Amino acid sequence: MKIGKCIGGLIILTLLCITAFGQQSNLDSLINAANIYQYNDTTKVNLLNYAAMKALSQDIDKSFLLSSEAKTSAEQLQIVYFSE
């Protein structure tokens, strides 16, 4: 019985690690896409915002930097998402 619980726990831990790695990879891909995107338009702003939302649960500082960059780009483009 103890061996079954240990194996079950090990499987769950392995799956959690794989899931966490996959999420980081997805975030890195979004950031890379935003960085290599050549144009400063709504697509870049949306990429940065989506990456910031993904980063929120993993790295709050990175999320803040990405959202700040998105806000700056949106202001340059005179895009209004929320009124103050």
N, C-alpha and C positions, 0 to 999 in steps of 0.2 A: 504493500500500500504506500509506504514512504517513497519507494523508487518511482512509482507512477506519478506521485505529486511532484517530485523533483524533475522528472522528465517533462511533465506538463508545464511546470514553471519555467523550465529552460526553453521550451518551445515558444511560450508566450514572450519571454524576454528577447529571444532571437527575432521574433516577428516585430516587436516594438522597435528594436534597433534598426531593422531593415526599413521600417516605415519612416523613422526619423531621418535616416540617411536619404531616402527618396525625397522627402520634403525639402531638405537642404539643397539637394541637387536641382529640384524644381525652382527654388528661390534663386540659386546661382544662375540658372538659365534665363530667368526673367531679368535679372540685373544685367547679365551679359547682353541680352537682346536690347535693353534700354540704352546701354552704353555704346553699342555699335550702330544703333539706329541713327542715320545721318541727319534727319530733319527734325527741327524743333516745332512739332505740331501736336495736335490732340492725340495722335497715336502714341507719341513718346510720353505725354503726360499720363495717359491711361496705363501704359506699361509701368511707369514709375509708381503710380497709385496702387496698381495690383501687386507689384513687388513689395511695396510698403505694407499692404494688408497681410501678405504672406509672412513677412518678416516679423510682424507684430508678436506672434507667439514664440518666436525663436530668439530674436535679437532686437530689443526695444530701441537701442541706439541706432542700429542700421535702419530700422523702420522710420525713425524720426528724420534721419538724413535723407532717405528716399522721398518721404512726403514733403520735406522742405524743398528739395530739388523740383518735385512736381509742382509745388505751389509757385515757385519762382518762374518756372517755364509757363505755367498757366497765366500768371500775371503779365508776362511779356507778350503772350498771345491774346491777352484781354479776354480770357475765358472765365466765365463766372459760374461756379458750381453751386455756391451757397452765398446768399446775401447776408450781410452783417447787420 
